[in-house]
Amino acid sequence: MKSGNNKPQSSEKTSLHLRNLHRFQYDFKKLIRSTPELAQFVAINKYQNESIDFANPDAVKLLNRAILRHFYKIEYWDIPKGYLCPPIPGRADYIHYLADLLAAKAKIPLGKKITGLDIGMGANCVYPILGHQSYDWNFVGSDVDAKALESAKKIVQLNPSLTPFIECRLQPSSSNILKGIIQPVEKFDFTMCNPPFHSSPTEALAGTLRKWKNLGLGKAHQSKALNFGGQNAELWCQGGEQGFLTKMIDESVLVARQCLWFTSLVSKKTTLPSLYQALKKIQALDIKTIEMSQGQKVSRILAWTFLDEKEQKLWKEQRWK
């Protein structure tokens, strides 16, 4: 079987993290064995390879279900119609780079002493799934959308391997991010976030159409875009990702001593200068920008901490040993 660029199926996606399980093309025969219902959506594409129609939300959802079942032993996974169906390889990259950040050139911390906060976990619960199944970490996931949270809770409850280790919390205020979620006595080893990138529904739709164009999907598919993957809170907010992350940075000061590393994805490189300025203003002691790449898509993780080197070492000694 050949990949979309006519290289052999075994050709490696070297832009993905070395520990990412998805560095090679999907083996649809294995995926179908784990999830037989995927077979109806698999066909030969123009490159004479097995693939799916990525403009079909049902096909994409079943592909995700198969990936999570085959690679991560997740027996139940589903999301309500119209909610974001995330690309697993890119989400896995974030988790692996977080593990490197925590390790700080030492041994990656494993097990239930590590607790992360996924801000805006969505209906799919993907980051906590990948983090727990890859490194055995605990997670709290938050969201402002009650329906999304019920979906995530169902995923956790119907997978016994996840149930004791992932907690879902409703964010009671749409104007807050960390407030109301991190309790006074709690500590988190990291936060993570995939913020809404767009500042309006129109901008979100334009972004979807650009993505589909890059996938080679023509005008015949564009009428589906309004109904394809993503509720308002997942795709856009007032001020876009810059506004959201500036707010998150401001709120991080309030729980500065309760988290080792605050992190978030940043999609737009042009957003970074204003975020660096905001972090300087609140006197973050260490700021890191971690580059990620999934094919043509380039993204980055912005990470900051209020703990100096001695305090970081003490944190690890007290919590991880």
N, C-alpha and C positions, 0 to 999 in steps of 0.2 A: 504494500500500500504506500502511496506517496502523499506527502503533505501538500497544502495549498500552493507552495512555491516550488513544487515539483522536486523537492528533496525527499530522500527516503524517510519513511515514518520514524525511524530511529534518530533522525537529526534532532539535535538538542536545542532547546530554547535557552540559550546561554545567558539571556538578559534576566532570567528568573533567578531567585536565590538558590544557592547550591543545595540547600536542604528541601527545596520545594519539590513535592512529589509529582508535579505536573510539568516538568521540564521537557517531556517528550509528548508527541502527538497522542491524542486519545486512541485507545484500543477499543473500538466500538463493540467488537465481539465480546470482550470481557465485560464491558459495561452493560451490554444487553443480557448477559448471563446473570448479572446481579439484579437487573431491573428489566425484565422482559418487555414491559409496556413501552420502553424506549424504542423498540424495533420499528414500530409503525411510523416513526418520524425520521428514521435514518435512510438516506438515499445517496446515490452517487452524484457528486457535484461536477462542475465544469472541468475540474482538474482530474476527474476520474478517481476521486477519493470518497470514502464514506464520510458523511457529515450530516448536519441537520440544518433546517431553515432557521437562522438566528433571528428572523423577524417574527417567528411564531412563538408566542409566550408559553404555550403548552409544551412545545418541543424543548425550549430552554429550561423550563421548570423540571421536566423529566430528566434532562441531561444532568442538571444539578443534583437531583435525587440520586441518580445512578453514581455520580462521582462521590457523593457523601457516603453512600452505602458501600461502594467498592473500596475506596481508599481510607475511610474514616469509621467504618462499622456503624453507621447511623441507619437504623432500620426504618424509622419514621421521619419524614421531612416533607413539609408542604407549606404553601403560603396562600393567603386569600387572593382572589383575582385582582389584578391591578397593582399589586405591591412589587417592590423592587426585587428582581431575581439576580443576585450578584454573581459576577464571574469568579469562580472559586480560585483559579491560579493567582490572580492579583490579590485577593483577600489573604491567601496563604502567605504571600510574600511579606505583607505587613506584619503578620504574626512572627515570622522567622527573623525579620529585622529587629522587632521588639526584643526577641530572645537575645540577639547579639548586643543590643543596647543594655539590657540588664546584666549580661555577662561581663561587659567592659573588659574584653580581652582575657577573661578568666573562664571558668566553667559555667555553662548555661544553667541557671537555677531551675530545677524541676520540682514538681510535686505541689501539694496542696498548701504549702506555706506561702506560695505566690498567689496574690489576688489582683486581678485587673478589673477596671471599670470600662465597659463599652458604652460610650455615650451615643444614643440613637441606634440601639441594636436592631431595630426594625422587626418586621414579621419573620425574617428568615433566620435570625439567631446565629448567623454564620461565624462571626468572629469568636464568640465563646465556644462554639463547637470545635473550630480549628485549633484554638488555643488549648482547650482541655485535652482533645484527642492527640495533639502533637506533643504537649509538654506537661500534661496533667495539672494545669493551673486551675484555680478557682476564678469565677467571674461573677460580677454583678453587671446586668445589662439594664440600661434605662431608655425610656422613650416617652414622648408626649402623646403618642397615639395609642389609645386603649385597645383598639382592635388589633393593632400590630403586636402589642404586648401579649394579648390573649393567644395569638398564633405562636409567638415565641415560647410562652409557657407550655402550650400543648406539645411542642417539639421536645422540650426538656422533660416533661412528665412522661411521654411515651418512649423515651430512650433511657432505660435505667442506668446506663453508664454516665449519663449527664445529670440526672435528677439531684443528687446531693451537692453538686458542685457549681450549679449555675442558678443565680437568683435574678428574677425579673422585677424591676421597680418602675412604677409610673411616675414620670416627672409631672407634678401637679400644676406647674406654671409654664406656659409656652414661652414666656419671656426669660426664663432661667435655664441654665445648662447644668452647672454643678450644684448650685443652691437647691436644697430640698432633696438631694440625692445622697451626697456624702454626709453622713451623720457625725456628730461631734467626736465620738470616740473611735471612729473608723480610720484605718490606714489602708492605702492602696499602693502596690508596687509600681503600677502604671495606670494611666488612662489611655484610651484610644478612641478615635472618632473618625468617621467618614462623613464630613459635614455636607449639608446641602450646598451645591456649588453655584447655583443660579440665583438671581435676584428677583425673578418674576416667572410666571407660567410661560410667557412668550419666549423668554430666553431659554427656559428648560426645553421647550419643544424644538427650538432651533438647534440646541445641542444634540437632541435625540436624532434629528434629521441628518446632522453632520456625521454622527456616529454611523448611521445606517449607510450613508453615502460612502464612508470609508470601508464599510463591509461589502460594498458593491451592490447594495440593494437599491433598486430604482424607484421611480415615482409610483409604481403600482403598489408599493408597500407603505407609502407615506401616509395614506389615510388611516393606517393602523396606529400611527405614532402616538396619538392622543390617549390611546388605551393601553399602551405598552409599558409595563414595568415602572411603577413609581407613583406614590402618592405625593401630595403637595409638600408635606413636611420632609420627605426624603429628597426631593429634587430642588426646592427653592425656599428661600426665606428673605425677609427684608434685609437688604445689604449684601446678599449673596454670601459666599464663603468668607470674604474679608470681614463683613459685619459679624458673622457668626463666630469666627475665630478670635476677633478682637474682644468680643463679649466673653468668650471662654477664657482668654488670657486674663482679663480683668477679674473674673470670678476665681481664677486659680490662686490669686493672692489670699483669698479668704480661707483657703485650706492648704496653704503653702507647706506646712509641716506635716501634712497628712498623706502626702503622695511623694514617692521617690522621683518619678518621671511623668510629666504631663506630655501627651503626644497627640498629634492629629495628622491626617493626610492633608496635603495642600495640592490642589490640582493645578492652579494657575501660578506660574513662576512670578508673574507680575504682582501677585499678592504678597510675596515674601517681604519686600522692603518695609511696608507698613507694619507687618507683624513683628519684624525685628525691632522696629522703633517702639512698638507697644511693650515688647519684652524688656527692652532697655529701660523704659519708663518705670516698670514695676520692679526693676532690679533683680531679674532672674540671674542666677549665678553662673549657669552653664546652659548654652543653647547649641543644639546640634541640628543639622539638616542632612537627612539621609536620602540619597537619590535612589529611586526605583524605576524600573523600566519593564513593561510588558509589550514586547514587539515595538510598534510605532508609538505607543502611548507612554509618555514620561510623566511620572508623578514623584512626590517626595513626602517624607515624614518630617514634620517639625517637632522637635522635642525640647523641653526645658525643665529645669529643676531649680529649687530654691535652697538646696542643700550643697554645702561645700564638700570637698573630697573627704575630709575627716567624718563629716556627718553622714555621707553616703556609705562609708565603710562601717560606721557604727550601725546604721540602718540594717545593712546586710547581716552583720554579726548577730543582731538582736532578733531578726525575723527569719532568716534563712537557715540558721544552723540549729 
